[in-house]
Amino acid sequence: MLAAVGASAGWATGIVLAPDPARKLGAFEFTRIQLLACATILCLACSVLGFWPTISWSYWPSFGVSIVVGMVLGNLTMIACLRRGGPRQTELLLSLKAPIVAGMAYLMFGETISGTDLVGVGIILSGIFLAIVYGSNPQSEDTEESSFFVVFTLGLLAAAFQGYGFLVMKPAMLAGTEPIAVSAIRLTGAAFAVSIVSL
């Protein structure tokens, strides 16, 4: 639970800090810099902690799919949503990742969804709906003027892409691959792909 709270706090902090540089640099360039910086940090962490030997390389197709869908497409759509909708709407829409991943896990791995899970999904969706419909969202210099449909679509795609990118790595992690090593590979692959495209 503490790990989940820490992850959420990290995401929220990043979302709040990102709008101005994302608006000035553009979604693609901001994503490239973000991926390169994060990949460098995690690769150093894996080397210091000795996590590289834990990687199950037999799951390389899953790594590839996770890099392209979860990291590249997920980050690009998230930053595009952030530029247009601001940090509040972006973070709210990314909360849809939880019910989306639950549905994907049911379809991909046959995981059961209990009544409590459904109640949780309902609460999440209700909270997001109320926050977006009744919350204030003044346009500021940190956001671009865009229709709610565009912002919602980008946020939904970002949540789905990132959720699938996480979920497809489940077999590799169940095989013993350290989560930090998984993240390092995903970030490095995405940084390489985005840098090649930027050339």
trRosetta pair geometry for C-beta under 8 A, 3 or more apart (Angstrom, degrees):
i j d omega theta_ij theta_ji phi_ij phi_ji
1 4 5.6 -53 -153 33 36 112
1 5 6.4 34 151 -16 67 104
2 5 5.6 -53 -147 38 35 111
2 6 6.1 37 153 -20 66 107
3 6 5.7 -55 -147 38 30 112
3 7 6.3 32 154 -20 64 105
4 7 5.7 -52 -147 35 30 111
4 8 6.4 29 154 -18 64 106
5 8 5.8 -55 -148 37 30 110
5 9 6.3 31 153 -20 65 107
6 9 5.7 -54 -146 36 31 111
6 10 6.3 33 155 -20 64 105
7 10 5.7 -56 -150 36 30 112
7 11 6.4 30 154 -17 65 105
8 11 5.8 -53 -147 37 32 110
8 12 6.2 30 155 -19 66 108
9 12 5.8 -56 -144 38 29 110
9 13 6.3 31 157 -20 64 107
10 13 5.9 -56 -147 35 28 110
10 14 6.4 26 156 -16 63 108
11 14 5.9 -61 -151 39 29 110
11 15 6.2 30 154 -22 66 108
11 91 7.3 135 131 -125 102 96
11 94 7.2 -149 167 119 137 151
12 15 5.7 -53 -147 34 31 113
12 16 6.5 29 156 -19 64 105
12 91 6.0 55 -113 -128 75 142
13 16 5.9 -57 -151 35 30 109
13 17 6.4 18 157 -11 66 112
14 17 6.0 -65 -145 42 30 104
14 18 5.9 33 161 -34 67 117
15 18 6.0 -58 -140 26 24 116
15 82 6.7 -147 -148 -115 79 121
15 87 4.5 125 144 -146 93 97
15 90 5.8 -171 -152 92 121 120
15 91 5.0 123 126 -67 171 104
15 94 7.9 -139 -86 14 142 147
16 19 7.8 -45 -172 -4 26 101
16 87 5.0 78 -94 -156 47 164
18 21 6.3 -79 -157 54 50 97
18 22 5.0 44 158 -27 89 119
18 30 7.3 98 -166 180 101 137
18 79 7.3 -108 160 -120 133 83
18 82 5.9 -16 105 169 119 155
18 87 7.3 132 53 -90 88 103
19 22 5.7 -68 -142 41 24 111
19 23 6.0 23 164 -22 67 108
19 82 5.8 -142 -95 162 71 99
19 83 7.1 147 -146 -100 71 43
19 86 6.2 7 -105 -134 143 55
19 87 5.8 -94 -42 -42 118 93
19 142 3.9 54 131 170 129 116
19 143 6.5 -46 -160 -66 128 72
20 23 5.9 -54 -146 33 27 109
20 24 6.4 16 159 -11 63 110
20 142 5.3 -63 -71 -121 68 99
21 24 5.7 -61 -142 43 34 106
21 25 5.6 12 168 -3 73 116
21 30 6.0 132 127 -116 92 113
22 25 6.4 -62 -129 49 22 95
22 26 7.7 -83 -179 94 53 7
22 27 6.6 32 -169 -94 95 54
22 30 4.6 28 -113 -97 65 174
22 79 5.1 -157 -143 -162 125 95
22 82 5.4 19 100 100 168 121
22 83 5.2 -132 128 -72 109 90
23 83 5.3 143 -89 -134 68 91
23 142 6.0 -159 -19 -162 146 49
23 143 7.2 -120 -85 -89 130 21
23 144 6.8 166 -127 -41 102 91
25 29 4.3 -127 166 90 101 114
25 30 4.4 130 84 -59 127 84
25 33 7.2 -57 -178 8 163 134
26 29 5.0 71 64 20 95 102
26 30 6.5 -171 81 -9 43 93
27 30 6.1 -64 -144 41 23 109
27 31 6.1 23 160 -21 63 112
27 76 5.6 82 150 -157 117 67
27 79 4.1 144 -139 104 83 112
27 80 4.5 0 -94 -67 154 74
27 83 6.2 -97 -66 -13 94 138
28 31 5.9 -60 -150 36 26 110
28 32 6.5 26 154 -21 63 106
28 76 6.7 17 -92 -123 61 104
28 194 7.4 179 -168 -162 78 107
28 198 7.0 156 153 -93 113 97
29 32 5.6 -50 -147 32 34 114
29 33 6.5 30 157 -14 66 104
29 198 7.5 102 -98 -122 67 130
30 33 6.1 -58 -150 39 30 107
30 34 6.1 31 153 -20 65 112
30 79 5.4 168 84 -153 125 146
31 34 5.6 -58 -144 39 29 114
31 35 6.1 27 160 -18 66 109
31 72 7.8 88 159 -144 138 51
31 75 4.7 125 -137 130 114 117
31 76 5.5 -26 -63 -82 165 64
31 79 5.4 -128 -60 -4 97 152
31 194 6.1 -133 115 -142 103 155
32 35 6.1 -58 -146 37 25 107
32 36 6.3 23 158 -17 63 110
32 191 7.2 101 -156 -142 58 67
32 194 4.7 -161 -100 134 81 123
32 195 6.1 120 -151 -76 111 65
32 198 5.6 36 -100 -51 156 148
33 36 5.9 -57 -146 38 28 110
33 37 6.3 25 159 -16 65 110
34 37 6.1 -62 -149 38 25 107
34 38 6.2 15 160 -10 64 113
34 75 6.9 -170 85 -166 134 136
35 38 6.0 -60 -140 43 28 105
35 39 5.9 30 161 -23 65 111
35 71 6.9 91 -117 173 122 113
35 75 6.8 138 -62 92 108 177
35 187 5.8 -177 -159 -164 76 78
35 190 5.0 -119 -146 107 139 103
35 191 3.9 -176 132 -83 105 80
35 194 5.8 106 47 33 152 143
36 39 5.9 -55 -142 36 25 111
36 40 6.5 27 158 -21 61 107
36 191 4.7 129 -79 -148 56 126
36 195 7.0 85 -75 -64 114 120
37 40 6.0 -57 -154 32 28 111
37 41 6.6 24 154 -16 63 108
38 41 5.8 -56 -149 37 34 111
38 42 6.2 22 159 -11 69 110
38 187 5.0 -115 107 -150 102 145
38 191 7.9 -171 61 -61 82 124
39 42 6.1 -63 -144 43 28 103
39 43 6.0 28 159 -21 66 110
39 184 6.9 101 -149 -156 62 58
39 187 3.9 -169 -84 128 78 103
39 188 4.4 130 -155 -79 122 58
39 190 7.6 -165 -67 59 124 84
39 191 4.4 -87 -11 -9 152 147
40 43 6.0 -57 -144 36 25 109
40 44 6.5 24 158 -16 61 107
41 44 6.0 -61 -156 36 27 110
41 45 6.4 27 150 -20 64 108
42 45 5.3 -50 -144 36 37 115
42 46 6.3 39 155 -20 67 102
42 180 6.3 -166 -156 -176 98 82
42 183 5.5 -119 -148 109 155 100
42 184 3.9 -160 131 -93 111 81
42 187 5.8 102 38 43 141 144
42 188 7.8 -126 77 -39 111 92
43 46 5.8 -50 -146 35 32 111
43 47 6.4 32 154 -19 63 106
43 184 5.1 130 -76 -159 56 116
43 188 6.2 81 -66 -72 119 124
44 47 5.7 -56 -149 36 31 111
44 48 6.3 27 156 -17 66 108
45 48 5.9 -57 -146 39 29 108
45 49 6.0 7 163 0 66 116
45 51 7.8 7 121 15 77 130
45 180 6.0 -98 114 177 122 133
45 184 7.3 -152 62 -78 96 124
46 49 6.2 -66 -135 51 25 97
46 50 7.8 -140 171 35 53 6
46 51 4.4 -90 -144 56 79 107
46 52 5.6 95 154 -55 112 77
46 178 7.7 157 -122 82 94 132
46 180 6.0 180 -81 125 85 103
46 181 5.3 104 -123 -97 126 72
46 184 4.8 -44 -28 -36 140 167
47 50 7.7 26 -180 -70 25 39
47 52 7.0 28 -91 -30 54 119
49 180 7.1 33 62 87 149 152
50 53 7.0 -12 169 17 80 105
51 54 5.4 -49 -170 23 65 119
51 55 7.8 81 142 -41 76 85
51 178 4.3 -86 -154 51 118 151
51 180 5.6 47 101 80 180 107
51 181 4.3 -152 137 -58 115 109
51 184 7.7 132 88 9 126 141
52 55 6.2 -36 -171 -4 47 114
52 181 6.4 161 -94 -125 35 122
54 176 5.8 -129 -167 136 90 87
54 177 5.4 133 131 -130 91 42
54 178 4.6 76 82 -14 151 93
54 181 5.7 169 69 8 104 159
55 172 7.9 -6 -158 -178 64 115
55 177 5.2 48 -121 -124 44 106
55 178 7.8 -61 -65 30 63 79
55 181 5.2 -135 -71 151 94 136
55 182 7.8 156 -114 -72 88 58
55 185 7.0 110 -125 -47 135 141
56 59 5.2 52 104 5 100 109
56 172 5.2 -168 59 -148 112 77
56 175 4.2 15 -45 107 164 136
56 176 6.4 109 -47 57 113 84
56 177 5.0 -101 8 -50 89 108
57 60 5.7 15 -178 -53 66 101
58 175 7.9 -129 56 -179 108 170
59 62 4.5 -29 171 33 95 121
59 63 6.4 108 116 -25 81 89
59 169 7.8 101 144 -138 138 59
59 171 6.1 175 -115 98 135 102
59 172 3.9 -151 80 -85 164 103
59 175 6.9 176 -30 24 132 148
59 177 7.6 -99 42 -23 137 146
60 63 5.2 -48 -148 33 43 117
60 64 6.4 46 154 -23 69 100
61 64 5.6 -52 -151 34 36 114
61 65 6.4 32 155 -15 68 104
62 65 5.9 -53 -145 39 33 108
62 66 6.0 33 156 -19 66 111
62 168 5.1 -175 -155 149 90 94
62 169 5.9 140 150 -96 117 51
62 171 6.5 -160 -70 55 165 107
62 172 5.7 -165 85 -32 142 119
63 66 5.7 -61 -146 40 27 111
63 67 6.2 31 156 -24 65 106
63 169 7.4 67 -88 -104 54 97
63 172 7.2 77 -57 -67 85 164
63 182 7.9 -142 -107 -146 92 73
63 185 5.6 -51 -147 134 125 131
63 186 6.9 -137 -155 -79 77 69
63 189 6.8 139 157 -26 98 161
64 67 5.8 -54 -149 31 28 111
64 68 6.5 15 160 -9 64 108
64 189 7.4 -137 -110 -175 48 154
65 68 6.2 -62 -146 42 29 102
65 69 5.7 -1 169 8 69 117
65 70 7.9 69 127 -6 64 96
65 165 7.7 -165 124 -115 72 63
65 168 5.3 -96 96 154 120 163
66 69 6.6 -63 -124 53 21 91
66 70 4.7 -14 -168 19 63 130
66 71 6.9 58 141 -13 67 97
66 165 4.5 103 -153 -158 70 74
66 166 7.6 107 -139 -59 111 19
66 168 5.1 -159 -71 76 92 116
66 169 5.2 45 -88 -53 154 103
66 186 5.5 -69 123 -112 112 113
67 70 7.0 -18 -67 52 9 90
67 71 5.2 -33 -153 33 45 126
67 72 6.6 44 149 -15 64 101
67 165 7.8 132 -39 -141 14 113
67 185 7.7 -89 -72 134 112 78
67 186 5.4 -164 -89 -144 72 62
67 189 3.8 -58 -124 106 148 129
67 190 5.0 -159 -164 -59 83 77
67 193 6.7 130 149 -10 115 140
68 71 7.4 32 -13 50 7 85
68 72 5.4 -33 -149 33 38 125
68 73 6.7 36 150 -10 60 104
68 190 7.9 -178 -76 -100 28 81
68 193 7.1 -166 -96 -143 70 174
69 72 7.5 20 -25 50 8 85
69 73 5.4 -31 -146 38 38 126
69 74 6.8 59 142 -32 52 98
69 161 5.4 -151 169 -155 74 82
69 164 5.5 -55 135 96 135 118
69 165 5.2 -170 96 -73 85 89
69 168 7.6 80 60 3 132 147
70 73 7.5 48 0 54 9 87
70 74 5.0 -9 -175 -9 36 141
70 161 6.0 165 -108 153 34 74
70 162 5.5 81 -153 -129 75 39
70 163 8.0 -153 -115 47 94 21
70 164 6.3 -146 -75 84 87 69
70 165 1.2 86 -85 -112 128 157
70 166 6.3 142 -131 -29 139 53
70 168 7.3 -144 -37 33 126 114
70 186 6.7 -39 87 -159 122 131
71 74 6.0 -18 -78 44 8 109
71 75 5.9 1 177 -12 49 115
71 165 6.1 151 -28 -153 60 154
71 186 5.2 167 -52 165 135 95
71 187 6.6 -172 -133 -93 142 43
71 189 7.2 120 52 82 154 91
71 190 3.4 -101 127 -77 135 148
72 75 6.5 -62 -143 37 14 101
72 76 6.3 9 161 -14 57 113
72 190 5.1 -166 -58 -140 76 96
72 193 5.7 -56 -81 94 136 135
72 194 6.2 -179 -120 -62 97 97
73 76 5.9 -59 -142 39 28 110
73 77 6.2 19 164 -11 66 110
73 157 7.7 -94 158 157 101 104
73 161 4.6 -134 106 -145 102 147
74 77 6.4 -64 -147 41 23 102
74 78 6.1 22 157 -20 63 113
74 158 5.7 93 -159 -154 62 62
74 161 3.7 -166 -79 111 77 110
74 162 3.8 118 -153 -66 138 74
74 165 5.7 -81 -25 -5 146 142
75 78 5.6 -57 -143 38 31 113
75 79 6.2 26 161 -15 67 106
75 158 8.0 88 -82 -138 12 99
75 162 8.0 100 -52 -82 55 103
75 190 7.2 97 10 173 138 144
76 79 6.2 -57 -147 38 27 105
76 80 6.3 27 154 -18 63 109
77 80 5.5 -54 -144 39 33 114
77 81 6.2 37 154 -21 65 105
77 154 5.2 -172 -174 -163 85 76
77 155 7.9 -178 147 -74 100 18
77 157 4.6 -109 -167 101 158 109
77 158 4.1 -159 104 -72 104 81
77 161 6.2 121 32 17 135 144
78 81 5.7 -55 -150 36 30 112
78 82 6.3 33 150 -23 64 106
78 90 6.8 90 -167 -165 74 117
78 94 7.0 43 -125 -86 109 119
78 154 7.8 157 -88 156 21 94
78 155 7.8 69 -116 -117 58 52
78 158 3.9 119 -71 -145 73 138
78 162 7.1 47 -53 -44 129 130
79 82 5.3 -49 -145 34 35 117
79 83 6.5 39 155 -22 65 101
80 83 5.9 -50 -150 31 31 112
80 84 6.6 11 157 -3 62 112
80 154 5.1 -126 99 -149 102 139
81 84 6.2 -72 -149 47 29 100
81 85 5.4 -21 174 22 71 119
81 89 7.6 -132 166 109 97 98
81 90 5.0 132 121 -112 105 96
81 93 6.6 -113 178 69 147 146
81 151 5.9 99 -148 -154 79 64
81 154 3.7 180 -76 117 91 116
81 155 4.6 125 -146 -67 149 69
81 158 5.6 -91 1 -15 141 143
82 85 6.8 -68 -113 55 18 81
82 86 7.1 15 -164 -159 52 5
82 87 6.6 27 -143 -84 92 54
82 90 4.6 19 -90 -80 68 160
83 143 6.6 138 166 -138 37 57
83 144 5.4 19 147 6 89 111
84 143 6.3 65 -176 -170 14 92
84 144 5.0 -45 -102 64 61 96
84 145 8.0 -31 -148 92 76 12
84 146 3.7 -4 -164 16 115 150
84 150 6.2 -83 158 113 158 112
84 151 5.1 -152 111 -89 111 88
84 154 6.8 100 46 32 132 155
85 88 7.9 -118 143 68 89 66
85 89 3.7 -99 161 82 117 132
85 90 5.4 145 83 -52 113 78
85 93 7.5 41 103 -4 164 136
85 137 7.8 -37 -169 -166 74 133
85 143 6.6 -105 83 -145 6 131
85 146 6.9 -71 -60 65 67 121
85 151 3.6 109 -72 -146 119 127
85 154 7.5 -173 -10 68 123 122
85 155 6.8 -24 26 -51 162 119
86 89 5.6 81 63 22 82 98
86 90 6.7 -153 93 -8 37 99
86 137 6.8 173 43 -159 139 93
86 139 7.9 -155 -45 -123 128 48
86 140 7.0 87 -103 31 127 103
86 142 6.5 85 -115 97 86 104
86 143 4.4 -50 -62 -71 86 138
87 90 5.7 -64 -141 42 28 112
87 91 6.0 24 166 -18 68 109
88 91 6.3 -61 -149 37 23 104
88 92 6.4 21 155 -16 61 110
88 131 7.9 -144 167 159 102 113
88 135 7.0 -146 155 136 137 144
88 137 6.6 -147 77 -110 130 90
89 92 5.6 -57 -147 38 33 113
89 93 6.2 28 158 -17 68 108
89 132 6.5 78 -123 -116 88 95
89 137 6.3 46 -50 -127 115 135
89 151 5.8 2 137 163 143 134
89 155 6.9 -108 144 -68 86 149
90 93 6.0 -60 -147 39 28 106
90 94 6.3 27 155 -19 64 108
90 155 6.1 -158 -128 -104 51 108
90 158 7.9 -7 -157 66 88 159
91 94 5.7 -53 -144 36 32 112
91 95 7.0 47 151 -33 59 95
92 95 5.7 -46 -166 13 35 118
92 128 5.2 137 175 -136 96 85
92 131 5.3 -157 -121 98 140 134
92 132 5.9 169 125 -63 153 95
92 155 7.7 1 82 -168 71 152
93 96 5.9 -28 -177 3 50 115
93 128 7.2 107 -88 -157 39 127
93 132 8.0 70 -63 -81 82 133
93 151 7.5 -160 -43 148 154 83
93 152 6.7 -170 -111 -131 132 50
93 154 8.0 62 125 89 161 68
93 155 2.7 -5 138 168 156 139
93 156 6.5 -88 -173 -53 112 52
93 158 7.2 75 117 56 113 113
93 159 6.3 -132 144 -35 76 124
94 97 5.7 -2 175 -21 62 113
94 155 6.6 -103 -48 -163 59 91
94 158 6.4 -53 -94 108 87 115
94 159 5.3 176 -132 -85 44 94
94 162 7.5 5 -144 47 98 148
95 98 6.5 -21 176 6 60 107
95 124 6.0 -160 148 -168 108 106
95 127 7.8 -69 126 90 155 112
95 128 5.7 -169 76 -81 124 118
95 159 7.7 -40 53 -112 25 135
96 99 6.2 -56 -165 46 59 99
96 100 5.7 59 142 -23 81 113
96 124 7.5 145 -101 143 44 119
96 125 7.7 63 -110 -96 83 75
96 128 6.6 47 -63 -92 86 171
96 155 7.3 99 21 139 128 97
96 156 6.3 -32 84 -116 158 66
96 159 4.4 51 77 160 95 172
97 100 5.6 -66 -143 44 30 113
97 101 5.8 29 162 -21 70 109
97 159 4.3 -137 -69 -158 73 91
97 160 7.9 -153 -110 -60 66 29
97 162 6.1 -44 -115 84 129 108
97 163 4.6 179 -154 -70 85 110
98 101 6.2 -57 -145 36 22 106
98 102 6.5 25 155 -21 59 107
98 120 7.7 -92 143 136 133 110
98 121 7.3 -163 114 -104 100 72
98 124 5.8 -139 69 -118 130 169
99 102 5.3 -52 -146 34 36 117
99 103 6.5 36 157 -17 67 102
99 121 4.2 96 -103 -137 112 104
99 124 6.0 -172 -33 77 111 139
99 125 6.6 13 -21 -53 159 102
100 103 6.0 -57 -156 36 31 109
100 104 6.4 28 150 -16 65 108
100 159 5.6 128 13 134 153 105
100 160 5.4 -122 -173 -97 149 67
100 163 4.8 146 100 40 113 172
101 104 5.5 -54 -144 40 35 112
101 105 6.0 39 156 -23 68 105
101 163 4.1 -136 -69 -162 90 115
101 164 8.0 -158 -103 -61 74 41
101 166 6.9 -22 -116 73 132 120
101 167 5.7 178 -145 -62 92 121
102 105 5.8 -52 -146 34 27 112
102 106 6.7 31 152 -21 60 104
102 111 7.9 -113 -156 93 59 124
102 113 6.0 87 170 -109 109 116
102 117 6.2 164 -151 177 142 122
102 121 6.5 -113 54 -79 155 123
103 106 5.7 -53 -153 32 33 114
103 107 6.5 23 154 -11 66 107
104 107 5.8 -61 -148 42 33 105
104 108 5.6 13 163 -6 72 117
104 163 6.4 148 12 133 147 113
104 164 6.1 -149 -138 -94 161 75
104 167 5.3 158 113 41 130 177
105 108 6.1 -59 -126 48 26 99
105 109 5.4 -34 -168 40 66 111
105 111 4.3 -18 143 34 104 134
105 167 6.1 -135 -74 -137 80 127
106 109 7.6 -50 -88 58 8 69
106 110 6.9 28 -165 -132 44 18
106 111 5.5 -91 -84 64 49 75
106 112 7.5 75 -114 -110 90 14
106 113 5.6 -28 -82 -31 129 112
108 167 6.6 116 48 149 156 126
109 170 7.1 -45 -64 86 149 153
113 117 4.7 -122 -166 86 75 143
113 118 6.3 89 149 -54 108 86
114 117 4.8 109 53 1 69 100
114 118 7.3 -131 101 -2 43 86
115 118 5.6 -53 -151 35 37 112
115 119 6.4 39 150 -20 67 102
116 119 5.6 -51 -149 35 34 113
116 120 6.4 37 151 -20 64 104
117 120 5.6 -56 -153 35 32 114
117 121 6.4 33 151 -20 66 103
118 121 5.6 -49 -147 34 34 113
118 122 6.4 37 152 -20 64 104
119 122 5.6 -54 -152 35 32 114
119 123 6.5 33 151 -20 65 104
120 123 5.7 -53 -148 34 33 110
120 124 6.4 34 153 -19 65 104
121 124 5.7 -54 -150 35 32 112
121 125 6.3 26 156 -14 66 108
122 125 6.0 -58 -145 40 29 107
122 126 6.1 28 157 -19 65 110
123 126 5.8 -56 -144 38 28 111
123 127 6.2 28 158 -19 64 108
124 127 5.9 -60 -150 37 26 109
124 128 6.4 23 156 -16 64 108
125 128 5.8 -54 -146 37 31 110
125 129 6.2 33 155 -21 65 107
126 129 5.7 -55 -148 36 30 113
126 130 6.3 25 157 -15 65 108
127 130 5.9 -57 -145 39 29 107
127 131 6.1 26 159 -18 66 111
128 131 5.9 -59 -143 39 28 109
128 132 6.2 18 162 -13 65 111
129 132 6.3 -65 -147 40 23 103
129 133 5.9 8 165 -7 64 117
130 133 6.2 -62 -134 45 24 101
130 134 5.6 -23 -177 25 65 116
130 135 7.8 87 131 -30 59 90
131 134 7.2 -67 -118 55 12 79
131 135 4.8 14 -178 -27 56 132
132 135 6.3 -30 -94 31 13 108
132 137 7.9 14 -152 -44 57 140
132 148 8.0 114 173 -154 116 123
139 143 5.7 -122 -149 77 72 113
139 145 6.0 15 -137 -91 153 77
140 143 5.8 78 54 17 71 94
143 146 7.9 -103 163 15 98 98
146 150 4.7 -98 171 75 114 132
146 151 5.6 130 101 -49 119 92
147 150 4.9 98 61 4 81 99
147 151 7.2 -153 96 -1 44 87
148 151 5.5 -58 -148 42 38 111
148 152 5.8 39 155 -22 72 109
149 152 5.8 -55 -142 39 27 110
149 153 6.2 28 158 -20 63 108
150 153 5.9 -56 -146 36 27 110
150 154 6.4 24 157 -15 63 108
151 154 6.0 -59 -149 39 28 108
151 155 6.2 25 156 -16 65 111
152 155 5.8 -59 -145 40 28 110
152 156 6.1 28 157 -20 65 108
153 156 5.8 -55 -144 37 28 110
153 157 6.3 26 157 -16 63 108
154 157 5.8 -57 -146 39 29 110
154 158 6.2 31 155 -22 64 107
155 158 5.6 -52 -145 35 30 113
155 159 6.4 30 156 -17 64 105
156 159 5.9 -55 -149 36 30 110
156 160 6.3 25 154 -15 65 109
157 160 5.7 -58 -144 40 31 109
157 161 6.0 29 159 -18 68 109
158 161 6.0 -55 -141 39 26 108
158 162 6.1 18 163 -11 63 112
159 162 6.2 -60 -142 43 24 104
159 163 5.9 25 159 -20 62 115
160 163 5.8 -57 -141 39 25 112
160 164 6.3 22 161 -16 63 108
161 164 6.1 -61 -149 38 25 106
161 165 6.3 27 153 -22 62 109
162 165 5.5 -54 -148 35 32 116
162 166 6.6 31 155 -17 65 102
163 166 5.9 -56 -153 35 31 108
163 167 6.2 24 155 -17 67 112
164 167 5.6 -58 -139 40 33 109
164 168 6.1 34 163 -25 68 106
165 168 6.4 -50 -142 29 23 108
165 169 7.3 18 157 -15 53 109
165 186 7.2 102 173 -150 115 137
166 169 6.3 -75 -169 34 33 108
166 170 7.9 56 142 -50 64 83
167 170 5.8 -18 -170 -23 48 114
169 172 5.2 -56 -166 42 68 115
169 173 5.9 62 139 -20 88 105
169 182 5.5 101 -178 -164 142 135
169 186 7.6 -54 -74 -65 146 129
170 173 5.9 -64 -147 41 31 106
170 174 6.1 32 157 -20 68 107
171 174 5.6 -55 -144 38 32 112
171 175 6.4 33 154 -22 64 106
172 175 5.6 -57 -154 33 32 114
172 177 4.7 -11 152 21 89 142
172 182 6.4 135 105 -104 125 116
173 176 7.8 -179 -174 32 33 11
173 177 5.3 -85 -97 65 46 90
173 179 6.3 33 -124 -80 125 73
173 182 6.1 -30 -75 -51 99 151
177 181 5.7 -121 -179 80 87 120
177 182 5.5 97 131 -60 120 98
178 181 4.3 86 67 5 93 107
178 182 7.0 -157 94 -9 48 83
179 182 5.4 -51 -148 33 36 115
179 183 6.4 35 155 -17 67 104
180 183 5.7 -53 -149 38 33 111
180 184 6.3 38 151 -24 65 104
181 184 5.5 -49 -145 33 33 115
181 185 6.5 31 156 -16 65 103
182 185 6.1 -59 -153 36 29 107
182 186 6.3 25 153 -17 65 110
183 186 5.7 -56 -143 39 32 111
183 187 6.0 26 161 -15 68 110
184 187 6.1 -59 -144 41 25 106
184 188 6.1 22 159 -17 63 112
185 188 5.9 -57 -141 39 27 108
185 189 6.1 25 161 -16 64 110
186 189 6.1 -60 -148 39 24 108
186 190 6.2 19 157 -15 63 112
187 190 5.8 -58 -143 41 29 109
187 191 6.0 31 158 -21 66 108
188 191 5.7 -53 -143 36 28 111
188 192 6.3 29 156 -19 63 106
189 192 5.8 -56 -149 36 29 111
189 193 6.3 27 155 -18 65 107
190 193 5.7 -54 -145 37 32 110
190 194 6.1 25 159 -14 67 109
191 194 6.1 -58 -142 42 27 106
191 195 6.1 27 158 -20 63 111
192 195 5.9 -59 -145 38 26 110
192 196 6.4 28 156 -21 63 105
193 196 5.9 -54 -151 32 29 111
193 197 6.6 25 153 -15 63 107
194 197 5.7 -55 -149 38 33 111
194 198 6.3 37 152 -24 66 106
195 198 5.5 -52 -145 33 33 114
195 199 6.9 41 153 -28 62 98
196 199 5.9 -51 -160 22 33 113
